[in-house]
């Protein structure tokens, strides 16, 4: 049995197949047959598993120019994919991305079976949706197509599939005796500035001197390898040299502008930087002054990635967005530059301002703010007449201001019978919801933002002590802006209008802010006298108690009257957006 077992093992490993073996007994032959069948079964299972893995890997292949397509509703179902947009190449062919989705890119020579009598050419009726199951790395700021990607033709109602990626693995038969170890392939797919939020890196487009940011470099095939980056000063605002290397701090250390990091298991190289020359306040101010006197009050930065210096045995492909026909940059031919494109440069500003948003009132005692109402009003018919009940009395209905019919809003004194306070709609809730949305918008766009209270109602009183606490929050955090948000109140049903108030003492910065913050506001008509000087001696605008340089109080409109109140409560997101637009207008002038 020893000789038989040796042969069998050799056979299963691929040798001596088909040789005659001297089997001395039927029992031995049966045993061998069983051994063979079990071995073949294991081999077949392994082959199937390998095939499954290979198919899965093939599905992730990038698609390049010349890929083959298939549409089951075309009379000539095989088609070609033509890449018309300028992208990096693989095997000297341009990579296909999600922008390739029209008849110029998906070429079929037959007619559509779904058209009447199958008479219409596919190109004339083709209506394509968006690509699905695409890649997650960027080529020219667009996701690439994979072999598994599909796109639906909405005219025919079927998916167009990719049957061949056009990539070829051709092995040339050569004598490798004494040949050097071949270089390995690797790729850098993206590089960008980011903020770290909840252990995630969120891409950002600007920041201020002295801020902490991260540079994230995405790679393929570089895990465990060291790569380097430089940050380049496009116009030489900081460095006094076009495309000079800016010497930020990395991990609180001066690296002379030459930053390095190891690619982690997620294929990311992450660089933690402080956007300042040193810890010296004087040197930080010198950089800020350089930006302040520049034409745009910004320095434009781009990223240079070098993965080859530390890894000479790797062939590195860079997918930086800098094509030869993009002449907006001196470095346009360099594929290892990122953000070096008109409109894409990272903006380094003098400072990232700290903004305090202060929703007025919110307390259960003292000045609790104005209130909205639940209205009881008369119903009218299509002819505009009052609807009467069986007793010839006007029929009525109750609703909050958001549900109030337009005819009541247009002529409130004619149709409203009575009101009672709406516990769910008041100034305290409205201004908090607007303030919170404004805070979210600011934070999502990189601004440091604080809010002075929770939604409430808050136990306690709105009085000088609690107002001082809100002001102190701004002062302690060295805020650059203090925006107090309110809504007006009045008796009757017809008061209307919005305005902004600035401190009574001479303060050009506050006047400018008061004008800018309402430059986009149109939810409630802005009064002709806005912005207004503070004649009431408001504590939050006092130059003595509130030393924040730029501060205003915003009155959004009358929460007590039907017209303004409905406009306010039904447009909270839009109000926040318009205040954001106005505030950013002022920030861009000064920071």
C-alpha positions in Angstrom: 0.0 0.0 0.0 2.9 2.3 0.5 3.7 2.5 -3.2 0.0 3.0 -4.1 -0.4 5.8 -1.5 2.8 7.5 -2.8 1.4 7.4 -6.4 -2.0 8.6 -5.3 -0.6 11.6 -3.5 1.5 12.3 -6.5 -1.5 12.0 -8.8 -3.6 14.4 -6.7 -0.7 16.9 -6.8 -0.7 16.7 -10.6 2.1 14.2 -11.3 2.1 10.7 -12.9 -1.5 11.0 -14.1 -2.5 8.1 -16.3 0.3 5.7 -15.4 -0.6 2.0 -14.9 -0.4 0.8 -11.3 -0.1 -2.8 -10.2 -3.1 -3.4 -8.0 -2.8 -6.7 -6.2 -6.4 -7.0 -5.1 -9.9 -5.8 -5.8 -10.1 -4.4 -2.2 -7.1 -2.3 -2.8 -8.6 -1.0 -6.1 -11.8 -0.1 -4.4 -9.9 1.8 -1.7 -7.9 3.6 -4.3 -11.1 4.5 -6.2 -12.6 5.9 -3.1 -9.5 7.9 -2.4 -9.5 9.2 -5.9 -13.1 10.2 -5.8 -12.7 12.1 -2.5 -9.6 13.8 -3.8 -11.3 14.8 -7.1 -14.2 16.1 -5.1 -11.9 18.3 -3.0 -10.1 19.6 -6.1 -13.4 20.4 -7.8 -14.7 22.3 -4.7 -11.4 24.2 -4.6 -11.7 25.0 -8.3 -15.3 26.3 -7.8 -14.2 28.4 -4.9 -11.3 29.8 -6.8 -13.6 30.5 -9.8 -16.0 32.3 -7.5 -13.2 34.5 -6.0 -11.8 35.2 -9.5 -15.2 36.2 -10.8 -15.7 38.5 -7.8 -12.3 40.1 -8.4 -13.0 40.4 -12.1 -16.2 42.3 -11.2 -14.1 44.9 -9.5 -11.9 45.5 -12.5 -11.8 49.1 -13.7 -13.4 49.6 -17.1 -11.3 51.3 -19.8 -11.9 52.6 -23.3 -13.0 49.8 -25.7 -14.9 47.8 -23.1 -17.7 45.6 -24.4 -21.4 46.0 -23.6 -24.5 44.0 -23.9 -28.2 45.0 -24.2 -30.7 42.2 -24.6 -33.2 44.4 -26.3 -30.9 45.5 -29.1 -31.1 43.5 -32.4 -27.3 43.5 -32.3 -26.9 43.0 -28.5 -23.1 43.5 -28.4 -22.0 47.1 -28.1 -18.8 49.2 -27.4 -18.0 51.7 -24.6 -16.1 54.7 -25.8 -14.5 57.0 -23.2 -15.0 60.6 -24.3 -13.8 62.4 -21.2 -10.2 63.1 -20.2 -9.2 60.6 -17.5 -6.1 58.8 -16.3 -5.1 55.7 -18.2 -4.7 52.0 -17.4 -2.8 50.0 -20.0 -2.6 53.2 -22.1 -6.4 53.4 -22.3 -8.6 56.0 -20.6 -10.6 54.9 -17.5 -14.4 55.0 -17.9 -16.3 57.0 -15.3 -20.0 57.6 -14.4 -20.1 60.6 -16.8 -20.1 58.2 -19.8 -23.9 57.8 -20.2 -25.1 58.8 -23.6 -25.2 57.5 -27.1 -21.7 58.9 -27.8 -20.3 56.7 -25.0 -22.6 53.6 -25.3 -22.5 52.5 -28.9 -24.9 50.0 -30.2 -25.3 49.3 -34.0 -28.7 47.6 -33.9 -32.3 48.6 -33.4 -34.3 48.6 -30.2 -36.8 45.7 -30.0 -39.0 47.8 -27.8 -39.6 50.3 -30.5 -42.5 49.9 -32.9 -41.6 47.1 -35.3 -38.1 47.2 -33.9 -37.5 49.9 -36.4 -35.8 52.6 -34.3 -32.0 52.6 -34.0 -30.9 52.2 -30.3 -29.0 55.5 -30.6 -32.2 57.4 -31.4 -34.3 56.1 -28.5 -31.7 55.4 -25.9 -32.5 57.1 -22.5 -30.0 56.2 -19.8 -30.3 56.5 -16.0 -27.3 56.6 -13.7 -24.6 53.9 -13.4 -24.9 51.5 -10.5 -22.4 49.4 -8.6 -19.5 51.8 -9.5 -16.1 52.2 -7.8 -15.5 54.4 -4.8 -12.2 56.0 -5.7 -12.0 59.2 -7.8 -10.8 59.6 -11.3 -11.1 63.3 -12.3 -13.4 63.8 -9.4 -15.8 61.1 -10.8 -16.4 57.5 -9.7 -15.0 54.9 -12.1 -17.0 52.1 -13.8 -16.3 48.5 -12.8 -16.9 45.3 -14.8 -20.0 44.7 -12.5 -21.4 48.1 -13.1 -24.8 48.4 -14.9 -26.9 51.2 -16.3 -30.6 51.1 -17.1 -32.0 52.1 -20.4 -35.3 53.7 -19.3 -36.8 53.4 -22.9 -36.4 49.6 -23.0 -36.6 49.1 -19.2 -33.5 46.8 -19.1 -30.0 47.0 -17.7 -27.1 47.5 -20.1 -24.2 45.3 -18.8 -20.5 45.4 -19.2 -19.2 42.0 -20.5 -15.5 42.8 -20.9 -13.5 45.5 -19.1 -11.0 45.7 -22.0 -8.1 45.2 -19.6 -5.8 42.4 -20.8 -3.4 40.2 -18.7 -1.1 39.1 -21.5 2.0 37.2 -20.4 4.9 37.4 -22.8 7.1 34.2 -22.8 10.6 35.4 -22.2 13.7 34.0 -20.6 13.7 35.3 -17.0 17.1 33.8 -16.0 19.0 36.4 -14.1 16.2 39.0 -14.5 15.7 41.5 -11.7 12.6 41.3 -9.5 9.8 43.1 -11.4 8.4 46.3 -10.0 5.0 46.1 -8.3 2.0 48.2 -9.2 0.4 50.7 -6.8 -1.9 53.7 -7.1 -2.6 57.0 -5.4 -6.3 57.7 -6.1 -7.1 60.9 -4.1 -5.7 63.5 -1.7 -7.7 66.2 0.2 -7.9 68.4 3.3 -10.2 67.2 6.0 -11.6 67.7 9.5 -11.8 64.8 11.9 -15.4 64.4 13.2 -16.4 61.4 15.2 -13.4 59.4 13.9 -14.4 60.2 10.3 -12.5 62.5 8.0 -14.8 65.0 6.4 -13.5 66.8 3.3 -13.2 70.6 3.6 -12.4 73.3 1.1 -10.9 76.0 3.4 -9.6 76.6 6.8 -7.9 79.4 8.8 -4.3 79.9 10.0 -3.8 78.2 13.4 -6.4 75.5 12.7 -5.8 71.8 13.0 -6.5 69.9 9.8 -5.8 66.5 8.2 -4.5 65.6 4.8 -6.0 62.3 3.7 -4.3 60.4 0.9 -6.2 57.4 -0.6 -4.1 54.6 -2.1 -4.2 51.1 -3.6 -1.4 48.6 -3.0 0.6 50.7 -0.5 -0.4 49.4 2.9 2.5 49.7 5.3 4.4 52.0 2.9 5.7 55.5 3.7 4.5 58.3 1.4 5.4 61.9 1.5 3.5 65.1 0.7 4.2 68.8 0.3 1.7 71.6 0.5 2.3 74.2 -2.2 1.5 78.0 -2.1 0.2 78.6 -5.6 0.7 82.4 -5.6 3.5 82.6 -3.1 1.3 84.6 -0.6 3.0 83.0 2.4 6.3 81.8 0.9 7.0 84.7 -1.4 7.6 82.1 -4.2 5.0 80.6 -6.6 4.4 77.0 -5.6 6.7 77.4 -2.7 6.5 74.7 0.0 4.6 75.9 3.1 6.3 74.8 6.4 3.2 74.0 8.5 3.6 71.9 11.7 3.0 68.2 11.6 2.1 66.7 14.9 3.3 69.9 16.6 6.7 69.6 15.0 8.5 71.6 12.4 9.1 69.3 9.4 10.2 72.1 7.1 7.2 71.4 4.9 8.2 67.8 4.2 5.5 65.6 5.7 5.5 61.8 5.8 3.0 59.1 6.9 2.5 55.3 6.7 -0.4 53.9 4.8 -2.8 52.2 7.2 -4.9 49.0 6.7 -7.7 51.1 5.2 -5.3 52.2 2.4 -5.2 55.7 3.9 -2.2 57.9 4.7 -3.3 60.5 7.2 -1.3 63.6 8.0 -2.2 65.7 11.1 -1.2 69.3 10.5 -1.4 72.6 12.3 -1.7 75.5 9.9 0.9 77.7 11.4 4.6 78.3 11.1 5.4 77.7 14.8 3.9 78.2 18.2 5.1 81.8 18.2 2.1 84.2 18.1 4.2 86.9 16.4 5.0 84.5 13.5 1.4 83.4 13.3 0.3 87.1 13.0 2.9 87.7 10.3 1.3 85.0 8.2 -2.2 86.4 8.8 -1.0 89.9 7.8 0.4 88.5 4.5 -3.1 87.0 3.7 -4.9 90.2 4.8 -3.0 92.3 2.3 -3.4 89.8 -0.6 -5.9 90.6 -3.4 -8.3 87.8 -2.4 -7.5 87.7 1.3 -6.7 84.0 0.8 -3.7 81.9 0.0 -4.5 79.1 -2.5 -2.9 75.7 -1.7 -2.5 72.4 -3.6 -1.1 69.0 -2.5 1.9 67.2 -4.0 2.0 63.5 -3.3 5.2 61.5 -3.6 4.8 57.7 -3.0 7.9 56.7 -5.0 10.7 58.3 -3.1 10.4 55.9 -0.2 9.3 53.0 -2.4 11.7 52.8 -5.4 10.6 49.2 -6.4 7.0 50.3 -7.0 5.4 51.5 -10.2 3.1 54.3 -8.9 0.1 55.6 -10.8 -1.2 58.9 -9.7 -4.8 60.0 -10.4 -4.4 63.7 -9.7 -6.8 66.0 -11.6 -4.3 67.9 -13.7 -4.7 67.1 -17.4 -2.5 68.4 -20.1 -5.3 70.5 -21.6 -6.0 72.3 -18.3 -3.9 75.4 -18.5 -5.1 77.1 -15.4 -2.1 75.9 -13.5 1.7 75.9 -14.0 1.7 72.3 -12.8 -1.2 71.1 -15.0 0.9 68.3 -16.5 1.8 66.8 -13.1 -0.5 63.9 -12.2 0.7 63.7 -8.6 -0.8 67.2 -7.8 -4.2 67.5 -6.3 -6.4 70.6 -6.0 -4.2 72.5 -8.5 -7.1 73.5 -10.7 -9.1 76.6 -11.1 -11.9 76.7 -8.5 -10.5 73.6 -6.7 -7.6 75.1 -4.7 -7.8 74.8 -1.0 -8.3 78.2 0.6 -6.1 79.2 3.5 -7.8 82.2 5.2 -6.5 84.6 7.8 -8.6 83.1 10.5 -11.5 80.7 11.0 -13.9 82.9 13.0 -15.7 81.7 16.0 -19.5 82.4 15.8 -21.9 82.5 18.7 -25.6 82.1 17.8 -27.9 83.3 20.5 -31.6 82.3 20.3 -33.5 84.8 22.4 -35.6 84.0 25.5 -36.2 80.3 26.1 -37.0 80.5 29.9 -40.2 79.7 31.8 -40.1 83.0 33.7 -39.4 86.7 33.0 -39.5 87.7 29.4 -40.6 84.4 27.8 -41.0 85.9 24.3 -43.9 86.4 22.0 -46.4 83.7 21.2 -48.3 82.4 18.2 -52.0 81.5 18.3 -54.5 78.9 17.5 -57.2 80.7 15.5 -60.9 80.2 15.5 -62.2 81.6 12.2 -65.3 81.7 10.0 -65.6 79.4 7.0 -66.4 80.7 3.6 -67.8 79.1 0.4 -66.5 79.2 -3.2 -68.3 82.5 -3.7 -66.6 84.1 -0.8 -69.6 84.1 1.4 -69.8 83.0 5.1 -71.0 79.4 5.5 -73.9 79.3 7.9 -75.1 76.4 10.1 -78.7 75.3 10.7 -79.1 78.1 13.2 -77.9 80.7 10.7 -74.7 81.1 12.6 -71.3 81.2 11.0 -69.6 77.8 10.8 -66.1 77.9 12.3 -62.9 76.0 12.4 -59.8 76.0 14.6 -56.3 75.7 13.3 -52.7 76.7 14.1 -51.1 79.3 12.0 -49.4 76.8 9.7 -52.8 75.4 8.7 -54.5 78.7 8.4 -56.3 79.2 5.0 -55.0 82.0 2.8 -58.2 84.0 2.9 -57.9 84.3 6.7 -54.3 85.5 6.3 -55.3 88.0 3.7 -58.2 89.5 5.7 -57.6 88.4 9.3 -59.9 91.0 11.0 -62.8 89.9 8.8 -62.6 86.2 9.4 -60.9 85.6 12.8 -63.3 85.2 15.7 -61.0 84.4 18.6 -57.5 83.1 19.5 -55.8 81.1 22.2 -52.1 80.6 22.8 -50.4 77.8 20.8 -48.3 75.8 23.2 -46.2 74.4 20.4 -45.4 77.6 18.5 -43.8 80.5 20.0 -40.8 82.9 19.7 -38.7 80.7 22.0 -39.1 77.6 19.8 -39.0 79.4 16.5 -35.7 81.2 17.1 -34.1 78.2 18.6 -35.0 76.0 15.6 -33.7 78.7 13.2 -30.5 79.1 15.3 -29.8 75.4 15.5 -30.2 75.0 11.7 -27.9 78.0 11.2 -25.4 76.4 13.5 -25.5 73.2 11.5 -25.0 75.0 8.3 -22.0 76.9 9.7 -20.4 73.7 11.2 -21.0 71.7 8.0 -19.0 74.4 6.1 -16.1 74.4 8.6 -17.0 77.3 10.9 -16.5 77.0 14.7 -20.0 77.7 16.1 -21.6 77.8 19.5 -25.2 78.2 20.6 -26.1 79.8 23.9 -29.0 77.6 25.0 -31.0 74.4 24.5 -34.5 74.3 23.0 -36.3 74.5 26.3 -38.4 75.8 27.8 -35.6 76.2 30.4 -36.4 76.5 34.1 -35.5 79.9 35.4 -35.9 83.5 34.2 -34.8 85.5 31.2 -33.2 88.3 33.1 -29.9 90.3 33.3 -28.1 87.3 35.0 -29.0 84.7 32.3 -28.3 87.2 29.5 -24.9 87.9 31.0 -24.2 84.2 31.0 -24.9 84.0 27.3 -22.6 87.0 26.6 -19.9 85.4 28.8 -20.0 82.3 26.7 -19.0 84.3 23.7 -16.3 86.3 25.5 -14.7 83.2 27.1 -14.5 81.5 23.7 -13.1 84.7 22.1 -15.9 84.8 19.6 -15.6 87.0 16.5 -19.4 87.1 16.0 -22.4 87.3 18.3 -25.8 86.9 16.4 -28.9 87.2 18.6 -32.0 85.9 16.9 -35.5 87.0 17.9 -39.1 87.5 16.6 -41.3 90.4 17.3 -44.7 90.5 19.0 -47.6 93.0 18.8 -51.4 93.2 19.5 -53.8 92.8 16.6 -53.5 90.9 13.4 -51.7 93.1 10.9 -48.2 94.0 12.2 -45.5 92.9 9.7 -41.9 93.4 9.0 -38.3 92.3 9.9 -35.2 94.3 10.8 -31.7 94.1 12.3 -30.4 96.1 15.2 -26.8 97.2 15.9 -25.2 98.9 18.9 -26.0 102.5 19.4 -22.4 103.6 19.7 -20.3 104.2 16.6 -19.3 100.7 15.3 -18.7 100.4 11.6 -18.2 96.6 11.8 -21.6 96.0 13.4 -23.3 98.3 10.9 -21.7 96.4 8.0 -22.8 93.0 9.6 -26.3 94.3 10.2 -26.5 95.1 6.5 -24.9 91.9 5.2 -26.8 89.4 7.3 -30.1 90.5 5.8 -28.8 90.9 2.3 -30.5 87.6 1.2 -33.4 87.6 3.7 -36.9 87.7 2.1 -39.2 85.5 4.2 -40.7 88.5 5.8 -40.4 91.9 4.1 -37.5 93.9 5.5 -38.5 97.2 6.9 -37.2 100.3 5.0 -35.6 101.6 8.3 -33.4 98.5 8.7 -30.7 98.2 10.0 -31.5 100.2 13.1 -29.5 101.6 15.9 -30.3 100.2 19.3 -32.4 102.8 21.1 -33.7 100.4 23.8 -30.3 99.8 25.5 -30.4 96.0 24.8 -28.0 94.2 27.1 -26.8 91.8 24.4 -25.7 94.8 22.3 -24.1 96.8 25.0 -20.6 97.7 24.1 -19.7 97.7 27.8 -21.0 94.2 28.7 -20.6 92.6 25.3 -17.1 93.2 24.0 -17.5 91.0 20.9 -16.4 93.1 17.9 -19.2 92.1 15.5 -22.7 91.7 17.1 -26.3 92.3 16.0 -29.8 91.4 17.0 -32.1 90.0 14.3 -35.9 90.4 14.4 -37.2 87.9 11.9 -40.8 89.1 11.8 -44.0 89.2 13.9 -44.7 85.8 15.4 -48.0 87.1 16.7 -49.7 87.9 13.4 -51.0 85.5 10.9 -49.1 86.6 7.8 -45.6 86.8 9.3 -46.1 83.9 11.6 -47.1 81.4 8.9 -44.2 82.5 6.8 -41.8 82.1 9.6 -42.9 78.7 10.9 -43.2 77.1 7.4 -39.7 78.3 6.3 -37.3 77.6 9.1 -34.7 75.9 6.9 -34.9 78.7 4.3 -34.5 81.4 7.0 -31.4 79.7 8.4 -30.0 79.4 4.8 -30.6 83.1 4.1 -29.0 84.2 7.4 -26.1 81.9 6.6 -25.6 83.4 3.2 -25.6 86.9 4.6 -23.2 86.1 7.4 -20.8 84.3 5.1 -20.8 87.4 2.9 -19.6 89.4 5.9 -17.0 86.7 6.9 -15.6 86.7 3.4 -15.0 90.4 3.6 -13.2 90.3 6.9 -11.6 86.8 7.3 
